[in-house]
Amino acid sequence: MSNCKSCDRLNKLANLNEKELIEQQLSLEFDLADEDVKEERLSICLSCPFLNQQTCSKCGCYVLFRSSVLNKKCPINKW
């Protein structure tokens, strides 16, 4: 273990996959969209030209996270 807290944190994060990180963050949210809303939002994101792998190139968020939180909106107003 190094003396650098930032390096230690980055090493721990590197060992987690993106889906686990998103699930951990969603567990802290209280205003989650129901499954139908989330799926509808994700289907729109999947056909969007701003989707870059799993993230939105307009806002930088993971689309799985953003689509799962009820009070979040699409940065280009598609949902």
mmJSON file of the N, C-alpha and C atoms, coordinates in Angstrom:
{"data_MODEL":{"atom_site":{
"group_PDB":["ATOM","ATOM","ATOM","ATOM","ATOM","ATOM","ATOM","ATOM","ATOM","ATOM","ATOM","ATOM","ATOM","ATOM","ATOM","ATOM","ATOM","ATOM","ATOM","ATOM","ATOM","ATOM","ATOM","ATOM","ATOM","ATOM","ATOM","ATOM","ATOM","ATOM","ATOM","ATOM","ATOM","ATOM","ATOM","ATOM","ATOM","ATOM","ATOM","ATOM","ATOM","ATOM","ATOM","ATOM","ATOM","ATOM","ATOM","ATOM","ATOM","ATOM","ATOM","ATOM","ATOM","ATOM","ATOM","ATOM","ATOM","ATOM","ATOM","ATOM","ATOM","ATOM","ATOM","ATOM","ATOM","ATOM","ATOM","ATOM","ATOM","ATOM","ATOM","ATOM","ATOM","ATOM","ATOM","ATOM","ATOM","ATOM","ATOM","ATOM","ATOM","ATOM","ATOM","ATOM","ATOM","ATOM","ATOM","ATOM","ATOM","ATOM","ATOM","ATOM","ATOM","ATOM","ATOM","ATOM","ATOM","ATOM","ATOM","ATOM","ATOM","ATOM","ATOM","ATOM","ATOM","ATOM","ATOM","ATOM","ATOM","ATOM","ATOM","ATOM","ATOM","ATOM","ATOM","ATOM","ATOM","ATOM","ATOM","ATOM","ATOM","ATOM","ATOM","ATOM","ATOM","ATOM","ATOM","ATOM","ATOM","ATOM","ATOM","ATOM","ATOM","ATOM","ATOM","ATOM","ATOM","ATOM","ATOM","ATOM","ATOM","ATOM","ATOM","ATOM","ATOM","ATOM","ATOM","ATOM","ATOM","ATOM","ATOM","ATOM","ATOM","ATOM","ATOM","ATOM","ATOM","ATOM","ATOM","ATOM","ATOM","ATOM","ATOM","ATOM","ATOM","ATOM","ATOM","ATOM","ATOM","ATOM","ATOM","ATOM","ATOM","ATOM","ATOM","ATOM","ATOM","ATOM","ATOM","ATOM","ATOM","ATOM","ATOM","ATOM","ATOM","ATOM","ATOM","ATOM","ATOM","ATOM","ATOM","ATOM","ATOM","ATOM","ATOM","ATOM","ATOM","ATOM","ATOM","ATOM","ATOM","ATOM","ATOM","ATOM","ATOM","ATOM","ATOM","ATOM","ATOM","ATOM","ATOM","ATOM","ATOM","ATOM","ATOM","ATOM","ATOM","ATOM","ATOM","ATOM","ATOM","ATOM","ATOM","ATOM","ATOM","ATOM","ATOM","ATOM","ATOM","ATOM","ATOM","ATOM","ATOM","ATOM","ATOM","ATOM","ATOM"],
"id":[1,2,3,4,5,6,7,8,9,10,11,12,13,14,15,16,17,18,19,20,21,22,23,24,25,26,27,28,29,30,31,32,33,34,35,36,37,38,39,40,41,42,43,44,45,46,47,48,49,50,51,52,53,54,55,56,57,58,59,60,61,62,63,64,65,66,67,68,69,70,71,72,73,74,75,76,77,78,79,80,81,82,83,84,85,86,87,88,89,90,91,92,93,94,95,96,97,98,99,100,101,102,103,104,105,106,107,108,109,110,111,112,113,114,115,116,117,118,119,120,121,122,123,124,125,126,127,128,129,130,131,132,133,134,135,136,137,138,139,140,141,142,143,144,145,146,147,148,149,150,151,152,153,154,155,156,157,158,159,160,161,162,163,164,165,166,167,168,169,170,171,172,173,174,175,176,177,178,179,180,181,182,183,184,185,186,187,188,189,190,191,192,193,194,195,196,197,198,199,200,201,202,203,204,205,206,207,208,209,210,211,212,213,214,215,216,217,218,219,220,221,222,223,224,225,226,227,228,229,230,231,232,233,234,235,236,237],
"type_symbol":["N","C","C","N","C","C","N","C","C","N","C","C","N","C","C","N","C","C","N","C","C","N","C","C","N","C","C","N","C","C","N","C","C","N","C","C","N","C","C","N","C","C","N","C","C","N","C","C","N","C","C","N","C","C","N","C","C","N","C","C","N","C","C","N","C","C","N","C","C","N","C","C","N","C","C","N","C","C","N","C","C","N","C","C","N","C","C","N","C","C","N","C","C","N","C","C","N","C","C","N","C","C","N","C","C","N","C","C","N","C","C","N","C","C","N","C","C","N","C","C","N","C","C","N","C","C","N","C","C","N","C","C","N","C","C","N","C","C","N","C","C","N","C","C","N","C","C","N","C","C","N","C","C","N","C","C","N","C","C","N","C","C","N","C","C","N","C","C","N","C","C","N","C","C","N","C","C","N","C","C","N","C","C","N","C","C","N","C","C","N","C","C","N","C","C","N","C","C","N","C","C","N","C","C","N","C","C","N","C","C","N","C","C","N","C","C","N","C","C","N","C","C","N","C","C","N","C","C","N","C","C","N","C","C","N","C","C"],
"label_atom_id":["N","CA","C","N","CA","C","N","CA","C","N","CA","C","N","CA","C","N","CA","C","N","CA","C","N","CA","C","N","CA","C","N","CA","C","N","CA","C","N","CA","C","N","CA","C","N","CA","C","N","CA","C","N","CA","C","N","CA","C","N","CA","C","N","CA","C","N","CA","C","N","CA","C","N","CA","C","N","CA","C","N","CA","C","N","CA","C","N","CA","C","N","CA","C","N","CA","C","N","CA","C","N","CA","C","N","CA","C","N","CA","C","N","CA","C","N","CA","C","N","CA","C","N","CA","C","N","CA","C","N","CA","C","N","CA","C","N","CA","C","N","CA","C","N","CA","C","N","CA","C","N","CA","C","N","CA","C","N","CA","C","N","CA","C","N","CA","C","N","CA","C","N","CA","C","N","CA","C","N","CA","C","N","CA","C","N","CA","C","N","CA","C","N","CA","C","N","CA","C","N","CA","C","N","CA","C","N","CA","C","N","CA","C","N","CA","C","N","CA","C","N","CA","C","N","CA","C","N","CA","C","N","CA","C","N","CA","C","N","CA","C","N","CA","C","N","CA","C","N","CA","C","N","CA","C","N","CA","C","N","CA","C","N","CA","C","N","CA","C","N","CA","C","N","CA","C"],
"label_alt_id":[null,null,null,null,null,null,null,null,null,null,null,null,null,null,null,null,null,null,null,null,null,null,null,null,null,null,null,null,null,null,null,null,null,null,null,null,null,null,null,null,null,null,null,null,null,null,null,null,null,null,null,null,null,null,null,null,null,null,null,null,null,null,null,null,null,null,null,null,null,null,null,null,null,null,null,null,null,null,null,null,null,null,null,null,null,null,null,null,null,null,null,null,null,null,null,null,null,null,null,null,null,null,null,null,null,null,null,null,null,null,null,null,null,null,null,null,null,null,null,null,null,null,null,null,null,null,null,null,null,null,null,null,null,null,null,null,null,null,null,null,null,null,null,null,null,null,null,null,null,null,null,null,null,null,null,null,null,null,null,null,null,null,null,null,null,null,null,null,null,null,null,null,null,null,null,null,null,null,null,null,null,null,null,null,null,null,null,null,null,null,null,null,null,null,null,null,null,null,null,null,null,null,null,null,null,null,null,null,null,null,null,null,null,null,null,null,null,null,null,null,null,null,null,null,null,null,null,null,null,null,null,null,null,null,null,null,null],
"label_comp_id":["MET","MET","MET","SER","SER","SER","ASN","ASN","ASN","CYS","CYS","CYS","LYS","LYS","LYS","SER","SER","SER","CYS","CYS","CYS","ASP","ASP","ASP","ARG","ARG","ARG","LEU","LEU","LEU","ASN","ASN","ASN","LYS","LYS","LYS","LEU","LEU","LEU","ALA","ALA","ALA","ASN","ASN","ASN","LEU","LEU","LEU","ASN","ASN","ASN","GLU","GLU","GLU","LYS","LYS","LYS","GLU","GLU","GLU","LEU","LEU","LEU","ILE","ILE","ILE","GLU","GLU","GLU","GLN","GLN","GLN","GLN","GLN","GLN","LEU","LEU","LEU","SER","SER","SER","LEU","LEU","LEU","GLU","GLU","GLU","PHE","PHE","PHE","ASP","ASP","ASP","LEU","LEU","LEU","ALA","ALA","ALA","ASP","ASP","ASP","GLU","GLU","GLU","ASP","ASP","ASP","VAL","VAL","VAL","LYS","LYS","LYS","GLU","GLU","GLU","GLU","GLU","GLU","ARG","ARG","ARG","LEU","LEU","LEU","SER","SER","SER","ILE","ILE","ILE","CYS","CYS","CYS","LEU","LEU","LEU","SER","SER","SER","CYS","CYS","CYS","PRO","PRO","PRO","PHE","PHE","PHE","LEU","LEU","LEU","ASN","ASN","ASN","GLN","GLN","GLN","GLN","GLN","GLN","THR","THR","THR","CYS","CYS","CYS","SER","SER","SER","LYS","LYS","LYS","CYS","CYS","CYS","GLY","GLY","GLY","CYS","CYS","CYS","TYR","TYR","TYR","VAL","VAL","VAL","LEU","LEU","LEU","PHE","PHE","PHE","ARG","ARG","ARG","SER","SER","SER","SER","SER","SER","VAL","VAL","VAL","LEU","LEU","LEU","ASN","ASN","ASN","LYS","LYS","LYS","LYS","LYS","LYS","CYS","CYS","CYS","PRO","PRO","PRO","ILE","ILE","ILE","ASN","ASN","ASN","LYS","LYS","LYS","TRP","TRP","TRP"],
"label_asym_id":["A","A","A","A","A","A","A","A","A","A","A","A","A","A","A","A","A","A","A","A","A","A","A","A","A","A","A","A","A","A","A","A","A","A","A","A","A","A","A","A","A","A","A","A","A","A","A","A","A","A","A","A","A","A","A","A","A","A","A","A","A","A","A","A","A","A","A","A","A","A","A","A","A","A","A","A","A","A","A","A","A","A","A","A","A","A","A","A","A","A","A","A","A","A","A","A","A","A","A","A","A","A","A","A","A","A","A","A","A","A","A","A","A","A","A","A","A","A","A","A","A","A","A","A","A","A","A","A","A","A","A","A","A","A","A","A","A","A","A","A","A","A","A","A","A","A","A","A","A","A","A","A","A","A","A","A","A","A","A","A","A","A","A","A","A","A","A","A","A","A","A","A","A","A","A","A","A","A","A","A","A","A","A","A","A","A","A","A","A","A","A","A","A","A","A","A","A","A","A","A","A","A","A","A","A","A","A","A","A","A","A","A","A","A","A","A","A","A","A","A","A","A","A","A","A","A","A","A","A","A","A","A","A","A","A","A","A"],
"label_entity_id":["1","1","1","1","1","1","1","1","1","1","1","1","1","1","1","1","1","1","1","1","1","1","1","1","1","1","1","1","1","1","1","1","1","1","1","1","1","1","1","1","1","1","1","1","1","1","1","1","1","1","1","1","1","1","1","1","1","1","1","1","1","1","1","1","1","1","1","1","1","1","1","1","1","1","1","1","1","1","1","1","1","1","1","1","1","1","1","1","1","1","1","1","1","1","1","1","1","1","1","1","1","1","1","1","1","1","1","1","1","1","1","1","1","1","1","1","1","1","1","1","1","1","1","1","1","1","1","1","1","1","1","1","1","1","1","1","1","1","1","1","1","1","1","1","1","1","1","1","1","1","1","1","1","1","1","1","1","1","1","1","1","1","1","1","1","1","1","1","1","1","1","1","1","1","1","1","1","1","1","1","1","1","1","1","1","1","1","1","1","1","1","1","1","1","1","1","1","1","1","1","1","1","1","1","1","1","1","1","1","1","1","1","1","1","1","1","1","1","1","1","1","1","1","1","1","1","1","1","1","1","1","1","1","1","1","1","1"],
"label_seq_id":[1,1,1,2,2,2,3,3,3,4,4,4,5,5,5,6,6,6,7,7,7,8,8,8,9,9,9,10,10,10,11,11,11,12,12,12,13,13,13,14,14,14,15,15,15,16,16,16,17,17,17,18,18,18,19,19,19,20,20,20,21,21,21,22,22,22,23,23,23,24,24,24,25,25,25,26,26,26,27,27,27,28,28,28,29,29,29,30,30,30,31,31,31,32,32,32,33,33,33,34,34,34,35,35,35,36,36,36,37,37,37,38,38,38,39,39,39,40,40,40,41,41,41,42,42,42,43,43,43,44,44,44,45,45,45,46,46,46,47,47,47,48,48,48,49,49,49,50,50,50,51,51,51,52,52,52,53,53,53,54,54,54,55,55,55,56,56,56,57,57,57,58,58,58,59,59,59,60,60,60,61,61,61,62,62,62,63,63,63,64,64,64,65,65,65,66,66,66,67,67,67,68,68,68,69,69,69,70,70,70,71,71,71,72,72,72,73,73,73,74,74,74,75,75,75,76,76,76,77,77,77,78,78,78,79,79,79],
"pdbx_PDB_ins_code":[null,null,null,null,null,null,null,null,null,null,null,null,null,null,null,null,null,null,null,null,null,null,null,null,null,null,null,null,null,null,null,null,null,null,null,null,null,null,null,null,null,null,null,null,null,null,null,null,null,null,null,null,null,null,null,null,null,null,null,null,null,null,null,null,null,null,null,null,null,null,null,null,null,null,null,null,null,null,null,null,null,null,null,null,null,null,null,null,null,null,null,null,null,null,null,null,null,null,null,null,null,null,null,null,null,null,null,null,null,null,null,null,null,null,null,null,null,null,null,null,null,null,null,null,null,null,null,null,null,null,null,null,null,null,null,null,null,null,null,null,null,null,null,null,null,null,null,null,null,null,null,null,null,null,null,null,null,null,null,null,null,null,null,null,null,null,null,null,null,null,null,null,null,null,null,null,null,null,null,null,null,null,null,null,null,null,null,null,null,null,null,null,null,null,null,null,null,null,null,null,null,null,null,null,null,null,null,null,null,null,null,null,null,null,null,null,null,null,null,null,null,null,null,null,null,null,null,null,null,null,null,null,null,null,null,null,null],
"Cartn_x":[0.847,0.0,0.886,0.547,1.342,0.868,1.568,1.183,0.24,-0.005,-0.847,-2.302,-3.153,-4.566,-5.254,-4.911,-5.522,-5.156,-3.908,-3.465,-4.157,-4.281,-4.972,-6.42,-7.087,-8.486,-8.616,-7.726,-7.765,-7.527,-6.636,-6.397,-7.63,-8.328,-9.552,-10.623,-10.765,-11.767,-11.452,-10.196,-9.8,-10.203,-10.356,-10.73,-12.241,-13.013,-14.47,-14.877,-15.919,-16.373,-17.405,-17.683,-18.565,-19.962,-20.471,-21.821,-21.882,-20.868,-20.841,-20.797,-20.013,-19.938,-21.279,-21.95,-23.266,-24.267,-24.253,-25.164,-24.903,-23.634,-23.32,-23.877,-23.709,-24.213,-25.74,-26.369,-27.84,-28.399,-27.649,-28.124,-28.216,-27.567,-27.615,-28.746,-29.333,-30.412,-31.751,-32.662,-33.976,-35.104,-34.834,-35.869,-35.604,-35.73,-35.423,-36.636,-36.373,-37.428,-37.818,-39.083,-39.473,-38.856,-38.902,-38.215,-38.686,-39.988,-40.507,-39.93,-39.883,-39.338,-37.856,-37.128,-35.696,-35.448,-36.19,-36.008,-36.351,-37.404,-37.768,-36.66,-36.142,-35.053,-33.806,-33.458,-32.269,-32.408,-33.597,-33.783,-33.574,-33.98,-33.74,-32.238,-31.567,-30.121,-29.357,-29.786,-29.077,-29.1,-30.102,-30.171,-29.643,-29.117,-28.656,-27.231,-26.991,-25.642,-24.604,-25.05,-24.13,-23.726,-24.26,-23.859,-22.449,-21.567,-20.181,-19.896,-20.006,-19.923,-21.041,-20.742,-21.785,-22.074,-21.451,-21.619,-22.218,-22.782,-23.335,-22.232,-21.939,-20.874,-21.315,-22.595,-23.077,-22.859,-23.129,-23.027,-21.974,-21.492,-20.454,-20.952,-22.258,-22.789,-22.842,-22.917,-23.236,-24.73,-25.146,-26.566,-27.379,-26.786,-27.503,-27.855,-26.95,-27.229,-28.28,-28.05,-28.944,-30.368,-30.495,-31.826,-32.554,-31.823,-32.412,-32.915,-32.519,-32.912,-34.052,-35.172,-36.403,-36.257,-35.58,-35.524,-34.419,-33.682,-32.663,-33.343,-32.75,-33.284,-32.178,-32.566,-31.637,-31.072,-29.776,-29.201,-29.643,-30.201,-30.708,-32.221,-32.863,-34.33,-35.009,-34.36,-35.016,-35.947,-35.737,-36.655,-36.595],
"Cartn_y":[-1.187,0.0,1.241,2.193,3.412,4.414,5.513,6.586,7.581,7.429,8.354,7.885,8.665,8.279,8.287,9.25,9.324,8.111,7.711,6.532,5.276,5.157,3.998,3.949,5.103,5.168,4.795,5.313,4.989,3.511,2.912,1.472,0.67,1.076,0.381,0.521,1.728,1.956,1.172,1.023,0.279,-1.179,-1.682,-3.08,-3.297,-2.227,-2.339,-2.089,-2.745,-2.443,-1.315,-0.75,0.407,0.113,-1.072,-1.411,-1.458,-1.992,-2.02,-0.612,0.276,1.662,2.365,2.136,2.747,2.215,0.916,0.324,0.871,1.06,1.633,3.045,3.847,5.225,5.244,4.362,4.317,3.914,3.134,2.731,3.923,5.027,6.241,7.176,6.916,7.762,7.338,8.274,7.954,8.15,8.764,9.073,8.314,6.982,6.16,5.986,5.953,5.724,4.251,3.97,2.564,1.943,0.637,-0.103,0.311,0.574,0.964,2.304,3.268,4.589,4.462,3.721,3.534,2.89,1.851,1.162,2.071,2.872,3.799,4.833,5.374,6.345,5.718,4.524,3.854,3.572,3.193,2.909,4.177,5.315,6.593,6.883,6.677,6.913,6.013,4.771,3.832,4.245,5.029,5.481,6.914,7.495,8.881,8.978,9.953,10.11,10.583,11.052,11.519,10.424,9.222,8.094,7.665,7.615,7.201,6.058,4.847,3.636,3.693,3.893,3.904,5.309,6.307,7.668,8.603,9.676,10.73,11.754,12.028,12.981,14.426,14.663,16.018,16.391,15.473,15.806,14.981,13.904,13.088,12.026,11.909,10.94,9.54,8.563,7.203,7.176,6.768,6.804,5.853,4.755,3.848,4.549,5.362,6.109,7.178,8.02,9.164,8.694,7.636,7.15,6.514,6.14,5.466,6.409,7.671,8.636,9.48,9.452,10.067,11.552,12.305,13.757,14.199,13.263,13.601,13.772,14.596,14.856,14.658,14.369,14.289,15.69,15.82,17.153,17.805,17.016,17.6,17.398,17.19,17.138,16.042,14.893,13.761,13.015,13.147,12.599,13.43],
"Cartn_z":[0.0,0.0,0.0,-0.842,-0.924,0.121,0.218,1.133,0.481,-0.802,-1.553,-1.512,-0.841,-0.732,-2.087,-2.911,-4.237,-5.088,-5.034,-5.791,-5.292,-3.972,-3.401,-3.866,-3.868,-4.289,-5.762,-6.592,-8.021,-8.264,-7.504,-7.644,-7.267,-6.21,-5.811,-6.88,-7.426,-8.465,-9.732,-10.051,-11.243,-11.146,-9.946,-9.753,-9.798,-9.82,-9.933,-11.377,-11.809,-13.159,-13.12,-14.284,-14.355,-13.818,-14.128,-13.673,-12.147,-11.503,-10.042,-9.467,-10.093,-9.627,-9.77,-10.887,-11.101,-10.086,-9.854,-8.87,-7.47,-7.114,-5.81,-5.686,-6.734,-6.691,-6.671,-7.44,-7.45,-6.085,-5.34,-4.014,-3.067,-3.41,-2.588,-3.009,-4.163,-4.682,-4.082,-3.942,-3.391,-4.389,-5.512,-6.488,-7.787,-7.73,-8.891,-9.798,-11.084,-12.069,-12.035,-12.365,-12.427,-13.687,-13.756,-14.823,-16.221,-16.398,-17.714,-18.165,-17.259,-17.584,-17.921,-17.112,-17.346,-18.704,-19.034,-20.315,-21.494,-21.355,-22.424,-22.646,-21.553,-21.653,-22.271,-21.82,-22.358,-23.852,-24.291,-25.719,-26.551,-26.017,-26.702,-26.738,-25.616,-25.543,-26.518,-26.656,-27.527,-28.992,-29.376,-30.761,-30.935,-29.885,-29.924,-30.493,-31.362,-31.922,-30.888,-29.748,-28.708,-27.726,-27.916,-27.068,-27.463,-26.487,-26.712,-25.756,-26.25,-25.448,-24.401,-23.139,-22.111,-21.579,-22.191,-21.681,-22.719,-22.217,-23.061,-23.321,-24.57,-24.867,-24.664,-24.448,-24.162,-22.702,-21.781,-20.353,-19.623,-20.229,-19.621,-18.66,-18.49,-17.53,-18.129,-17.239,-17.67,-17.929,-19.12,-19.454,-18.578,-18.121,-17.232,-15.92,-15.405,-14.176,-14.427,-15.403,-15.651,-15.96,-16.726,-17.093,-15.913,-14.875,-13.719,-12.636,-12.698,-11.668,-12.223,-11.528,-12.033,-12.337,-11.5,-11.716,-12.681,-13.274,-14.272,-15.627,-16.461,-17.797,-18.832,-20.034,-21.154,-21.417,-21.623,-21.853,-23.168,-24.082,-25.329,-25.45,-24.31,-24.202,-25.02,-25.146,-25.832,-24.887,-23.574,-22.573,-21.319],
"occupancy":[1.0,1.0,1.0,1.0,1.0,1.0,1.0,1.0,1.0,1.0,1.0,1.0,1.0,1.0,1.0,1.0,1.0,1.0,1.0,1.0,1.0,1.0,1.0,1.0,1.0,1.0,1.0,1.0,1.0,1.0,1.0,1.0,1.0,1.0,1.0,1.0,1.0,1.0,1.0,1.0,1.0,1.0,1.0,1.0,1.0,1.0,1.0,1.0,1.0,1.0,1.0,1.0,1.0,1.0,1.0,1.0,1.0,1.0,1.0,1.0,1.0,1.0,1.0,1.0,1.0,1.0,1.0,1.0,1.0,1.0,1.0,1.0,1.0,1.0,1.0,1.0,1.0,1.0,1.0,1.0,1.0,1.0,1.0,1.0,1.0,1.0,1.0,1.0,1.0,1.0,1.0,1.0,1.0,1.0,1.0,1.0,1.0,1.0,1.0,1.0,1.0,1.0,1.0,1.0,1.0,1.0,1.0,1.0,1.0,1.0,1.0,1.0,1.0,1.0,1.0,1.0,1.0,1.0,1.0,1.0,1.0,1.0,1.0,1.0,1.0,1.0,1.0,1.0,1.0,1.0,1.0,1.0,1.0,1.0,1.0,1.0,1.0,1.0,1.0,1.0,1.0,1.0,1.0,1.0,1.0,1.0,1.0,1.0,1.0,1.0,1.0,1.0,1.0,1.0,1.0,1.0,1.0,1.0,1.0,1.0,1.0,1.0,1.0,1.0,1.0,1.0,1.0,1.0,1.0,1.0,1.0,1.0,1.0,1.0,1.0,1.0,1.0,1.0,1.0,1.0,1.0,1.0,1.0,1.0,1.0,1.0,1.0,1.0,1.0,1.0,1.0,1.0,1.0,1.0,1.0,1.0,1.0,1.0,1.0,1.0,1.0,1.0,1.0,1.0,1.0,1.0,1.0,1.0,1.0,1.0,1.0,1.0,1.0,1.0,1.0,1.0,1.0,1.0,1.0,1.0,1.0,1.0,1.0,1.0,1.0,1.0,1.0,1.0,1.0,1.0,1.0,1.0,1.0,1.0,1.0,1.0,1.0],
"B_iso_or_equiv":[0.0,0.0,0.0,0.0,0.0,0.0,0.0,0.0,0.0,0.0,0.0,0.0,0.0,0.0,0.0,0.0,0.0,0.0,0.0,0.0,0.0,0.0,0.0,0.0,0.0,0.0,0.0,0.0,0.0,0.0,0.0,0.0,0.0,0.0,0.0,0.0,0.0,0.0,0.0,0.0,0.0,0.0,0.0,0.0,0.0,0.0,0.0,0.0,0.0,0.0,0.0,0.0,0.0,0.0,0.0,0.0,0.0,0.0,0.0,0.0,0.0,0.0,0.0,0.0,0.0,0.0,0.0,0.0,0.0,0.0,0.0,0.0,0.0,0.0,0.0,0.0,0.0,0.0,0.0,0.0,0.0,0.0,0.0,0.0,0.0,0.0,0.0,0.0,0.0,0.0,0.0,0.0,0.0,0.0,0.0,0.0,0.0,0.0,0.0,0.0,0.0,0.0,0.0,0.0,0.0,0.0,0.0,0.0,0.0,0.0,0.0,0.0,0.0,0.0,0.0,0.0,0.0,0.0,0.0,0.0,0.0,0.0,0.0,0.0,0.0,0.0,0.0,0.0,0.0,0.0,0.0,0.0,0.0,0.0,0.0,0.0,0.0,0.0,0.0,0.0,0.0,0.0,0.0,0.0,0.0,0.0,0.0,0.0,0.0,0.0,0.0,0.0,0.0,0.0,0.0,0.0,0.0,0.0,0.0,0.0,0.0,0.0,0.0,0.0,0.0,0.0,0.0,0.0,0.0,0.0,0.0,0.0,0.0,0.0,0.0,0.0,0.0,0.0,0.0,0.0,0.0,0.0,0.0,0.0,0.0,0.0,0.0,0.0,0.0,0.0,0.0,0.0,0.0,0.0,0.0,0.0,0.0,0.0,0.0,0.0,0.0,0.0,0.0,0.0,0.0,0.0,0.0,0.0,0.0,0.0,0.0,0.0,0.0,0.0,0.0,0.0,0.0,0.0,0.0,0.0,0.0,0.0,0.0,0.0,0.0,0.0,0.0,0.0,0.0,0.0,0.0,0.0,0.0,0.0,0.0,0.0,0.0],
"pdbx_formal_charge":[null,null,null,null,null,null,null,null,null,null,null,null,null,null,null,null,null,null,null,null,null,null,null,null,null,null,null,null,null,null,null,null,null,null,null,null,null,null,null,null,null,null,null,null,null,null,null,null,null,null,null,null,null,null,null,null,null,null,null,null,null,null,null,null,null,null,null,null,null,null,null,null,null,null,null,null,null,null,null,null,null,null,null,null,null,null,null,null,null,null,null,null,null,null,null,null,null,null,null,null,null,null,null,null,null,null,null,null,null,null,null,null,null,null,null,null,null,null,null,null,null,null,null,null,null,null,null,null,null,null,null,null,null,null,null,null,null,null,null,null,null,null,null,null,null,null,null,null,null,null,null,null,null,null,null,null,null,null,null,null,null,null,null,null,null,null,null,null,null,null,null,null,null,null,null,null,null,null,null,null,null,null,null,null,null,null,null,null,null,null,null,null,null,null,null,null,null,null,null,null,null,null,null,null,null,null,null,null,null,null,null,null,null,null,null,null,null,null,null,null,null,null,null,null,null,null,null,null,null,null,null,null,null,null,null,null,null],
"auth_seq_id":[1,1,1,2,2,2,3,3,3,4,4,4,5,5,5,6,6,6,7,7,7,8,8,8,9,9,9,10,10,10,11,11,11,12,12,12,13,13,13,14,14,14,15,15,15,16,16,16,17,17,17,18,18,18,19,19,19,20,20,20,21,21,21,22,22,22,23,23,23,24,24,24,25,25,25,26,26,26,27,27,27,28,28,28,29,29,29,30,30,30,31,31,31,32,32,32,33,33,33,34,34,34,35,35,35,36,36,36,37,37,37,38,38,38,39,39,39,40,40,40,41,41,41,42,42,42,43,43,43,44,44,44,45,45,45,46,46,46,47,47,47,48,48,48,49,49,49,50,50,50,51,51,51,52,52,52,53,53,53,54,54,54,55,55,55,56,56,56,57,57,57,58,58,58,59,59,59,60,60,60,61,61,61,62,62,62,63,63,63,64,64,64,65,65,65,66,66,66,67,67,67,68,68,68,69,69,69,70,70,70,71,71,71,72,72,72,73,73,73,74,74,74,75,75,75,76,76,76,77,77,77,78,78,78,79,79,79],
"auth_comp_id":["MET","MET","MET","SER","SER","SER","ASN","ASN","ASN","CYS","CYS","CYS","LYS","LYS","LYS","SER","SER","SER","CYS","CYS","CYS","ASP","ASP","ASP","ARG","ARG","ARG","LEU","LEU","LEU","ASN","ASN","ASN","LYS","LYS","LYS","LEU","LEU","LEU","ALA","ALA","ALA","ASN","ASN","ASN","LEU","LEU","LEU","ASN","ASN","ASN","GLU","GLU","GLU","LYS","LYS","LYS","GLU","GLU","GLU","LEU","LEU","LEU","ILE","ILE","ILE","GLU","GLU","GLU","GLN","GLN","GLN","GLN","GLN","GLN","LEU","LEU","LEU","SER","SER","SER","LEU","LEU","LEU","GLU","GLU","GLU","PHE","PHE","PHE","ASP","ASP","ASP","LEU","LEU","LEU","ALA","ALA","ALA","ASP","ASP","ASP","GLU","GLU","GLU","ASP","ASP","ASP","VAL","VAL","VAL","LYS","LYS","LYS","GLU","GLU","GLU","GLU","GLU","GLU","ARG","ARG","ARG","LEU","LEU","LEU","SER","SER","SER","ILE","ILE","ILE","CYS","CYS","CYS","LEU","LEU","LEU","SER","SER","SER","CYS","CYS","CYS","PRO","PRO","PRO","PHE","PHE","PHE","LEU","LEU","LEU","ASN","ASN","ASN","GLN","GLN","GLN","GLN","GLN","GLN","THR","THR","THR","CYS","CYS","CYS","SER","SER","SER","LYS","LYS","LYS","CYS","CYS","CYS","GLY","GLY","GLY","CYS","CYS","CYS","TYR","TYR","TYR","VAL","VAL","VAL","LEU","LEU","LEU","PHE","PHE","PHE","ARG","ARG","ARG","SER","SER","SER","SER","SER","SER","VAL","VAL","VAL","LEU","LEU","LEU","ASN","ASN","ASN","LYS","LYS","LYS","LYS","LYS","LYS","CYS","CYS","CYS","PRO","PRO","PRO","ILE","ILE","ILE","ASN","ASN","ASN","LYS","LYS","LYS","TRP","TRP","TRP"],
"auth_asym_id":["A","A","A","A","A","A","A","A","A","A","A","A","A","A","A","A","A","A","A","A","A","A","A","A","A","A","A","A","A","A","A","A","A","A","A","A","A","A","A","A","A","A","A","A","A","A","A","A","A","A","A","A","A","A","A","A","A","A","A","A","A","A","A","A","A","A","A","A","A","A","A","A","A","A","A","A","A","A","A","A","A","A","A","A","A","A","A","A","A","A","A","A","A","A","A","A","A","A","A","A","A","A","A","A","A","A","A","A","A","A","A","A","A","A","A","A","A","A","A","A","A","A","A","A","A","A","A","A","A","A","A","A","A","A","A","A","A","A","A","A","A","A","A","A","A","A","A","A","A","A","A","A","A","A","A","A","A","A","A","A","A","A","A","A","A","A","A","A","A","A","A","A","A","A","A","A","A","A","A","A","A","A","A","A","A","A","A","A","A","A","A","A","A","A","A","A","A","A","A","A","A","A","A","A","A","A","A","A","A","A","A","A","A","A","A","A","A","A","A","A","A","A","A","A","A","A","A","A","A","A","A","A","A","A","A","A","A"],
"auth_atom_id":["N","CA","C","N","CA","C","N","CA","C","N","CA","C","N","CA","C","N","CA","C","N","CA","C","N","CA","C","N","CA","C","N","CA","C","N","CA","C","N","CA","C","N","CA","C","N","CA","C","N","CA","C","N","CA","C","N","CA","C","N","CA","C","N","CA","C","N","CA","C","N","CA","C","N","CA","C","N","CA","C","N","CA","C","N","CA","C","N","CA","C","N","CA","C","N","CA","C","N","CA","C","N","CA","C","N","CA","C","N","CA","C","N","CA","C","N","CA","C","N","CA","C","N","CA","C","N","CA","C","N","CA","C","N","CA","C","N","CA","C","N","CA","C","N","CA","C","N","CA","C","N","CA","C","N","CA","C","N","CA","C","N","CA","C","N","CA","C","N","CA","C","N","CA","C","N","CA","C","N","CA","C","N","CA","C","N","CA","C","N","CA","C","N","CA","C","N","CA","C","N","CA","C","N","CA","C","N","CA","C","N","CA","C","N","CA","C","N","CA","C","N","CA","C","N","CA","C","N","CA","C","N","CA","C","N","CA","C","N","CA","C","N","CA","C","N","CA","C","N","CA","C","N","CA","C","N","CA","C","N","CA","C","N","CA","C","N","CA","C","N","CA","C","N","CA","C"],
"pdbx_PDB_model_num":[1,1,1,1,1,1,1,1,1,1,1,1,1,1,1,1,1,1,1,1,1,1,1,1,1,1,1,1,1,1,1,1,1,1,1,1,1,1,1,1,1,1,1,1,1,1,1,1,1,1,1,1,1,1,1,1,1,1,1,1,1,1,1,1,1,1,1,1,1,1,1,1,1,1,1,1,1,1,1,1,1,1,1,1,1,1,1,1,1,1,1,1,1,1,1,1,1,1,1,1,1,1,1,1,1,1,1,1,1,1,1,1,1,1,1,1,1,1,1,1,1,1,1,1,1,1,1,1,1,1,1,1,1,1,1,1,1,1,1,1,1,1,1,1,1,1,1,1,1,1,1,1,1,1,1,1,1,1,1,1,1,1,1,1,1,1,1,1,1,1,1,1,1,1,1,1,1,1,1,1,1,1,1,1,1,1,1,1,1,1,1,1,1,1,1,1,1,1,1,1,1,1,1,1,1,1,1,1,1,1,1,1,1,1,1,1,1,1,1,1,1,1,1,1,1,1,1,1,1,1,1,1,1,1,1,1,1]
}}}
